[in-house]
Amino acid sequence: MDDVLPNNNQANPRIPYRLASHQLPMNGPKGKSLIVNMVVNIEHWPFDQEMPRKLLTAPHGREQVPDVPNFCWADYGMRAGMARLLALFSSREIPVSASINATAIETYRDCAKEIRAAGWEFVGHGMHQQSLGSATSEGDVIRTALEKLSEFTGKPVRGWLSPGLRETAATPDILAAEGIDYVCDWSVDDVPQWMDTRPRSLMAMPYTLELNDSVVHAVEKHRSDEMLRRLEATLACFDAPTEPKGVKVLGIGLHPHLIGVPHRFPYLIRMLDLLQGRDDVVFMTGSEIHDWFQMEASQ
């Protein structure tokens, strides 16, 4: 794949511009107008490498490997945080999209088996938590990750979320060539959009950074209830009389080492209470949203 973008005559070279108010009417699945995609990111942070994100800075700024405190921050999430998330979503029968590093299948074997048994959708998320741009061969990394996930689940992988949402100029075309149906890196609207990719079209799946615990808690470092507060404000905006009417897709990004800790987890429970208490909400995985939108777009 080369790095030539398909269209440099528009602001977004992959997705043609359109005001949200010009979106053609669509029939929501099961008559619902708000589709919620709960995305849980399951990551492997290699112990012998620099951590992709840090909670605790090193004394005098002298970072070192191994980075025990920050590794354990993530490792706690994969132990205690994931146990809480699996139990919560299973008890409520909520479908989940699992954005998972392929090496997590081996390094967190029990967790991967539990996710598979729970029926969560496996979404490609690289090999481990490292940007695609740092790879010698991006295509080989993507291909190997997809092969490992497919071998483990017995199903083709249909969705992708790049580590850190970072891509190269060639990433969408590589994903399309590998048979991926949708990607979560290009969140430009409240509904999916078709991307200009080769050799086939790729769907851009809504996955907001604003309702993402990595941004809210690890980057912006807000208080424990901030995700709930933002969800309440988001729903108030969607319900406003001036808001363009129609079906919306709300992707909520979660990480077990962030939302799964004891001082934040009760607010996730309240978020689900709020969403499940509405009569216009339906929970769907990324693939289910893809198939619904593809059917609507063809009519």
Residue pairs with C-beta under 8 A, 6 or more apart in sequence:
1 139
1 170
1 173
1 174
1 177
2 170
3 168
3 169
3 170
4 169
5 13
5 14
5 169
6 13
6 14
6 196
6 197
6 198
7 13
7 14
7 16
7 196
10 16
10 17
11 17
12 188
13 196
14 172
14 186
14 195
14 196
14 197
14 204
15 186
15 188
15 193
15 194
15 195
15 196
15 204
16 196
20 189
20 190
20 191
20 244
21 244
23 189
23 191
23 244
23 246
25 246
26 191
26 246
26 247
26 293
26 296
27 247
27 296
28 34
28 35
28 247
28 282
29 35
29 282
29 284
29 288
29 292
30 282
32 247
32 280
32 281
32 282
33 246
33 247
33 248
33 280
34 238
34 247
34 248
34 250
34 278
34 280
34 281
34 282
35 247
35 248
35 249
35 250
35 281
35 282
35 283
35 284
35 289
35 292
36 249
36 250
36 252
36 275
36 281
36 282
36 283
36 284
37 97
37 205
37 206
37 207
37 249
37 250
37 251
37 252
37 283
37 284
37 285
37 286
37 289
38 89
38 94
38 95
38 96
38 97
38 252
38 254
38 283
39 96
39 97
39 98
39 99
39 123
39 161
39 184
39 207
39 251
39 252
39 253
39 254
39 286
40 85
40 96
40 97
40 98
40 99
40 120
40 254
40 255
40 256
41 99
41 100
41 125
41 161
41 214
41 253
41 254
41 255
42 78
42 82
42 98
42 99
42 100
42 101
42 104
42 108
42 111
42 112
42 115
42 125
42 256
43 52
43 74
43 78
43 100
43 101
43 104
43 125
43 128
43 129
43 163
43 255
44 101
44 103
44 104
44 107
44 108
44 128
44 129
45 51
45 52
45 70
45 71
45 74
45 75
45 128
45 129
46 128
47 66
47 71
48 65
48 66
49 65
49 130
50 63
50 65
50 67
51 67
51 70
51 71
51 74
52 129
52 130
52 163
52 164
53 70
53 214
53 218
54 67
54 70
55 69
55 70
55 73
55 218
56 69
56 70
56 73
58 64
58 67
73 257
74 257
75 257
76 257
76 261
77 255
77 256
77 257
77 258
77 260
77 261
78 104
78 108
78 111
78 256
78 257
80 260
80 261
81 255
81 256
81 257
81 258
81 259
81 260
81 261
81 265
82 108
82 111
82 114
82 256
82 260
84 256
84 260
84 265
85 254
85 256
85 259
85 260
86 114
86 115
86 118
88 268
88 269
88 272
89 96
89 118
89 120
90 118
92 272
92 276
94 272
94 283
95 119
95 120
95 121
95 283
95 284
95 285
95 288
96 118
96 120
96 121
96 285
97 120
97 121
97 123
97 159
97 285
97 286
98 115
98 120
98 121
98 122
98 123
99 123
99 124
99 125
99 159
99 161
99 184
100 112
100 115
100 122
100 123
100 124
100 125
100 149
101 125
101 126
101 127
101 128
101 129
101 145
101 163
102 124
102 125
102 126
102 127
102 128
102 144
102 145
102 146
102 148
102 149
103 127
103 128
103 148
104 111
104 112
104 128
105 112
105 148
105 149
105 152
112 152
115 122
116 122
116 152
116 153
120 285
121 158
121 159
121 285
121 286
121 287
122 149
122 152
122 153
122 155
122 157
123 157
123 158
123 159
123 160
123 161
123 184
123 286
124 142
124 145
124 146
124 149
124 157
124 159
124 160
124 161
124 180
125 145
125 160
125 161
125 162
125 163
126 132
126 141
126 142
126 145
126 162
126 163
127 141
127 144
127 145
128 163
129 163
129 164
130 163
131 162
131 163
131 164
131 166
132 138
132 141
132 142
132 162
132 163
132 166
132 167
132 168
132 171
133 166
133 167
133 168
135 141
138 168
138 170
138 171
138 174
139 174
142 160
142 171
142 174
142 175
142 178
143 178
146 157
146 178
146 179
146 180
149 157
150 156
150 157
156 179
157 180
158 180
158 181
158 182
158 286
158 287
158 290
159 180
159 181
159 182
159 183
159 184
159 205
159 286
159 287
159 290
160 175
160 180
160 182
160 183
160 184
160 185
161 183
161 184
161 185
161 207
162 171
162 183
162 185
165 184
165 185
165 207
165 209
166 185
167 185
171 185
172 183
172 186
172 195
172 197
172 202
173 197
173 198
173 199
175 183
175 197
175 202
176 197
176 198
176 199
176 200
176 201
176 202
177 198
177 199
177 200
180 202
181 202
181 203
181 287
181 290
182 192
182 202
182 203
182 204
182 205
182 286
182 287
182 289
182 290
183 195
183 202
183 203
183 204
183 205
184 205
184 207
184 251
184 286
185 204
185 207
186 193
186 195
186 204
187 204
187 205
187 206
187 207
187 208
187 209
187 251
188 204
189 204
189 206
190 206
190 248
190 249
190 250
191 206
191 246
191 247
191 248
191 249
191 293
192 203
192 204
192 205
192 206
192 249
192 289
192 290
192 293
193 203
193 204
194 201
194 202
194 203
194 204
194 297
195 201
195 202
195 203
195 204
203 290
203 293
203 294
205 249
205 251
205 286
205 289
205 290
206 249
206 250
206 251
207 251
207 253
208 250
208 251
208 252
208 253
209 215
209 253
210 230
210 234
211 227
211 230
211 231
211 234
211 250
211 251
211 252
211 253
212 252
212 253
212 254
213 227
213 253
213 254
213 255
213 258
213 259
213 264
214 253
214 255
214 258
215 253
216 222
216 226
216 227
216 230
217 226
217 227
217 258
217 259
217 264
218 255
218 258
224 263
224 264
224 267
225 267
227 259
227 264
227 267
227 268
227 271
228 267
228 270
228 271
228 274
231 252
231 271
231 274
231 275
232 274
234 250
235 274
235 278
237 243
238 248
249 289
252 271
254 260
254 268
258 264
259 265
259 268
275 281
275 283
284 292
